[in-house]
């Protein structure tokens, strides 16, 4: 039997920009989402697996490191994709103390944010529960109208949880990975 439980984190005010967004003429870096804009993001987890001796899938009190991880990336920060051609200007703003910048590996969309979070948090859950539980779904919402999620089966999630070396890694800059490469990984 597989049991599931959920945990949600709200009120993560973050700014981001998508350099490849175009205006009506098709010019990159000119569309509305190409400029800094922000949302009060939320992240929703679905945990799946076997119950522990108390009947819990996960103990919510044990999830504080996840909250710290999410706040590091998404609480009063600005996100930029590692491939953004405007990186130099963003780094200048960071160096001037104008922004708490995070350079994200696959981009800053809700889709890529869901994958990034899942890749970091799933190994933590796997280790915390001695392989009994995995994350079957992560949904990122930028507001009440838009969201995206990653959903994985137990085989893929348990394999990743077991094999991932790092988890809940907090660093301000990641190297670029093409979204197509990360999508083909799972």
Secondary structure as GFF3:
##gff-version 3
##sequence-region A 1 186
A	DSSP	beta_strand	3	16	.	.	.	ID=ss1
A	DSSP	three_ten_helix	32	34	.	.	.	ID=ss2
A	DSSP	beta_strand	37	49	.	.	.	ID=ss3
A	DSSP	three_ten_helix	60	63	.	.	.	ID=ss4
A	DSSP	alpha_helix	64	74	.	.	.	ID=ss5
A	DSSP	beta_strand	77	81	.	.	.	ID=ss6
A	DSSP	alpha_helix	87	95	.	.	.	ID=ss7
A	DSSP	beta_strand	101	104	.	.	.	ID=ss8
A	DSSP	alpha_helix	110	128	.	.	.	ID=ss9
A	DSSP	beta_strand	133	141	.	.	.	ID=ss10
A	DSSP	beta_strand	147	151	.	.	.	ID=ss11
A	DSSP	alpha_helix	154	163	.	.	.	ID=ss12
A	DSSP	alpha_helix	179	185	.	.	.	ID=ss13
###
